[in-house]
Amino acid sequence: MDQQQLVEEKEETMLSDDELENEAKETTKEQRREEEKEFLRRMGFKEKKLEDKIQFVKKMEDGTTIGRTYNERYKNGVFWGVRDGKPLGREELKEREEIKQFYAFRRREAQMPQPPAVREKAKAFEKRGGTYEVEGHEEPDAWLTQCWGNEAGINIEILNQTKQTDEYAMAVVRAHLGNQFVDEAVVHYFSVSKEIIAFEVIEKMLKKGENPIEGYDEDGKPILSQQAKYRIYKRFIRFKNFALRTAISMAARRAILKIMNREWREEEEIEAEEREAQIMEEEKRG
């Protein structure tokens, strides 16, 4: 192989500066979109995930409904409003206080609002069971941990490394408490997640007396029934759809507990317990 061929082959596997810059820009855009969606949630907008879009909707006391839709055409979102069955005009939309606050947040002129949870709600939720039991002891879930964080004045920042690709979803968050901060990262590799989900589905079906395995191939890998394949696929698609949001919640929970000195376990133990809690919650939903 001559020098020119070697250079050409290397060039095929390299990223140009423009490609790297575009990738960084797209990651930043995606991370910013997630922050803006979280802003809408904290402003009282109800999230609806439909087949081809995500909507954030809020019904106002004056009978108006305003919302923001994210879809393939409007990847960064578009606001709309309805009153008495008629759409609101652009100028009227621009005067809505919630929309003004949203764009102030986009311009970095406003801070992320605290979640609506307050001390009284946190205590009420704790009584309803803001914990899950693993290995004989109770652990606070993400909701209860966020309540503790709010009471302690902890702020969560979603860092630029947060993104989702076809291969994985990664969340990197920073918990601020005064002049101190703690970073935490969670990565869901979809190839691994699908294998874990497959084992969970198989075990669940076996416990119910169902037969998910029809045989084994030459390598000893189980040949799954059509019903098992369907359940695995359904679970995996649902997991992948919420993977980035789940990763953000998990990373935020760990960061809050660490900065409050409530977390002392190894990462492997934390991941195993979080995974078990997630399985328990999915089983409740059926």
C-alpha positions in Angstrom: 0.0 0.0 0.0 1.5 3.3 -1.0 1.5 6.5 1.0 -1.4 8.1 -0.9 -3.7 5.1 -0.3 -2.8 5.1 3.4 -3.7 8.8 3.7 -7.0 8.2 1.8 -8.0 5.3 4.1 -7.2 7.4 7.2 -9.2 10.3 5.9 -12.3 8.1 5.6 -12.2 7.4 9.3 -11.5 10.9 10.5 -13.9 13.7 11.3 -13.2 17.1 9.8 -13.3 20.3 12.0 -16.6 21.2 10.3 -18.1 17.8 11.2 -16.9 18.1 14.8 -18.3 21.6 15.0 -21.6 20.6 13.5 -21.8 17.6 15.9 -21.1 19.8 18.9 -23.8 22.3 17.7 -26.4 19.6 17.3 -25.6 18.2 20.8 -25.9 21.7 22.3 -29.3 22.2 20.5 -30.6 18.9 21.7 -29.5 19.6 25.3 -31.0 23.0 25.1 -34.3 21.6 23.8 -34.4 19.2 26.8 -33.9 22.2 29.2 -36.7 24.1 27.5 -39.0 21.1 27.8 -38.2 20.8 31.5 -38.9 24.6 31.8 -42.4 23.9 30.4 -43.0 21.0 32.8 -42.1 23.2 35.8 -44.4 26.0 34.5 -47.3 23.6 34.8 -47.6 22.4 31.2 -48.8 18.8 30.9 -46.7 16.6 28.6 -48.3 14.3 26.0 -46.3 11.9 23.9 -48.1 11.0 20.7 -46.9 8.9 17.8 -45.3 11.6 15.8 -45.0 14.5 18.2 -44.7 15.7 21.8 -47.1 18.3 23.1 -46.9 20.5 26.2 -50.4 21.8 27.1 -51.7 24.1 29.8 -55.3 25.1 30.4 -55.6 28.7 31.7 -58.3 30.1 34.1 -59.7 32.3 31.4 -60.6 29.3 29.3 -57.6 29.6 27.0 -55.5 26.6 26.2 -51.9 27.2 25.2 -49.4 24.6 24.1 -46.0 24.0 22.5 -45.6 21.2 20.0 -42.3 19.4 19.0 -42.4 17.3 15.8 -40.3 16.6 12.7 -41.2 19.9 11.2 -40.8 22.0 14.3 -37.8 20.3 16.1 -37.3 23.3 18.3 -41.0 23.6 19.0 -43.8 26.0 18.1 -46.4 27.7 20.4 -50.1 27.7 19.7 -53.3 28.7 21.6 -57.0 28.1 21.5 -60.0 29.8 23.0 -63.6 28.9 22.4 -62.5 26.6 19.6 -60.7 29.4 17.8 -56.9 29.7 17.4 -55.2 32.7 19.0 -53.3 35.1 16.8 -49.6 35.5 16.9 -49.7 38.9 18.6 -52.0 37.6 21.4 -49.8 34.6 21.8 -46.7 36.8 22.2 -48.4 38.7 25.1 -49.1 35.5 27.1 -47.1 35.7 30.3 -46.0 32.0 30.2 -44.7 32.4 26.6 -42.9 35.6 27.6 -41.2 33.7 30.4 -40.3 30.9 28.1 -38.4 33.2 25.7 -36.8 35.0 28.6 -35.4 31.6 29.7 -34.3 30.9 26.1 -32.4 34.2 26.1 -30.8 33.3 29.4 -32.6 36.2 31.1 -34.6 33.9 33.4 -33.6 31.0 35.6 -35.1 27.5 35.6 -38.0 27.6 38.0 -38.0 25.2 40.9 -40.4 22.2 40.6 -43.8 22.8 42.1 -43.0 20.5 45.0 -42.7 22.3 48.4 -41.9 21.0 51.9 -45.5 20.1 52.7 -46.0 18.2 49.4 -42.7 16.4 50.0 -43.9 15.2 53.4 -47.2 14.1 52.0 -45.5 12.2 49.2 -43.1 10.6 51.6 -46.1 9.2 53.5 -47.5 7.8 50.3 -44.2 6.0 49.7 -41.5 8.1 48.0 -39.1 5.2 48.6 -38.5 1.8 47.2 -37.1 -1.3 49.0 -34.0 -3.0 47.8 -32.0 -5.6 49.6 -33.9 -5.1 52.8 -33.5 -1.3 53.0 -35.4 1.7 51.6 -34.0 4.1 49.1 -35.5 7.5 48.1 -36.8 7.6 44.5 -36.0 10.4 42.1 -39.1 12.4 43.1 -38.4 12.4 46.8 -34.7 13.1 46.2 -35.7 16.2 44.2 -37.9 17.3 47.1 -35.0 17.0 49.5 -32.8 18.9 47.0 -35.4 21.7 46.8 -35.5 22.0 50.5 -31.7 22.2 50.7 -31.6 24.8 47.9 -29.8 22.6 45.4 -30.0 23.5 41.7 -29.5 21.0 38.9 -27.8 22.0 35.6 -27.9 19.7 32.5 -24.5 19.8 31.0 -23.6 19.9 27.3 -22.5 16.3 27.1 -26.1 15.2 27.5 -27.4 13.7 24.3 -29.1 10.7 22.6 -27.9 8.8 19.5 -29.0 5.6 17.8 -26.5 3.7 20.1 -26.9 5.3 23.5 -28.5 8.0 25.7 -26.1 9.9 28.0 -27.0 12.4 30.7 -24.4 14.5 32.5 -25.8 16.8 35.2 -24.3 19.1 37.9 -25.8 19.7 41.3 -25.0 23.1 42.8 -25.1 23.9 46.5 -23.7 27.3 47.3 -20.1 27.3 46.0 -19.9 23.5 45.8 -21.0 21.3 42.9 -21.0 17.6 42.1 -21.2 16.1 38.6 -22.9 12.8 37.8 -23.3 10.9 34.5 -25.6 8.0 33.4 -25.3 6.2 30.1 -27.8 3.8 28.6 -26.2 1.7 25.9 -29.2 0.4 23.9 -27.6 -2.9 22.8 -27.0 -3.7 26.5 -30.4 -2.4 27.6 -32.2 -4.6 25.0 -30.4 -7.7 26.4 -31.3 -6.8 29.9 -34.9 -6.2 29.0 -35.0 -9.6 27.2 -33.9 -11.4 30.3 -36.4 -9.5 32.4 -39.3 -10.4 30.1 -38.2 -14.1 29.9 -38.1 -14.3 33.7 -41.4 -12.6 34.2 -43.1 -15.0 31.7 -41.6 -18.0 33.3 -42.9 -16.9 36.7 -46.4 -16.7 35.2 -46.1 -20.2 33.8 -45.8 -19.0 30.2 -43.2 -20.4 27.9 -41.1 -17.7 26.2 -38.4 -20.2 24.9 -39.0 -22.6 22.0 -35.5 -24.0 21.9 -31.8 -23.1 21.6 -29.4 -22.5 18.7 -26.0 -23.9 18.3 -24.4 -21.3 20.6 -26.9 -22.0 23.3 -28.8 -18.8 22.8 -32.5 -19.2 23.4 -34.9 -19.1 20.5 -37.8 -16.9 21.6 -41.5 -17.3 21.0 -43.4 -14.7 19.0 -45.1 -13.5 22.1 -41.8 -13.0 23.9 -40.3 -11.2 21.0 -43.3 -8.8 20.9 -43.1 -8.0 24.6 -39.3 -7.4 24.4 -39.7 -5.1 21.4 -42.6 -3.2 23.0 -40.6 -2.8 26.3 -37.5 -1.8 24.4 -39.2 0.9 22.3 -40.8 2.4 25.4 -37.5 2.4 27.2 -35.7 4.0 24.2 -38.4 6.6 23.9 -37.8 7.8 27.5 -34.1 6.9 27.7 -32.7 10.4 27.8 -35.3 11.7 30.3 -34.7 8.6 32.5 -30.9 9.1 32.3 -31.3 12.8 33.4 -33.5 11.8 36.3 -31.1 9.1 37.5 -28.0 11.3 37.2 -29.8 14.2 39.0 -30.8 11.8 41.8 -27.3 10.6 42.3 -25.8 14.1 42.2 -28.3 15.4 44.8 -27.7 12.5 47.1 -23.9 12.9 46.8 -23.8 16.6 47.4 -26.0 16.1 50.5 -23.6 13.4 51.7 -26.4 10.8 51.6 -24.8 8.6 49.0 -21.9 6.3 49.9 -22.3 3.2 47.8 -20.4 2.0 44.7 -21.7 2.9 41.2 -22.4 -0.8 40.4 -24.6 -1.1 43.5 -26.5 2.1 42.7 -27.1 1.0 39.1 -28.4 -2.4 40.2 -30.8 -0.8 42.7 -32.1 1.8 40.3 -32.6 -0.9 37.7 -34.6 -3.0 40.2 -36.7 0.0 41.1 -37.4 0.7 37.4 -38.5 -3.0 36.9 -40.8 -2.8 39.9 -42.4 0.4 38.5 -42.9 -1.1 35.0 -44.5 -4.2 36.5 -47.0 -2.0 38.4 -47.9 -0.4 35.1 -48.2 -3.9 33.5 
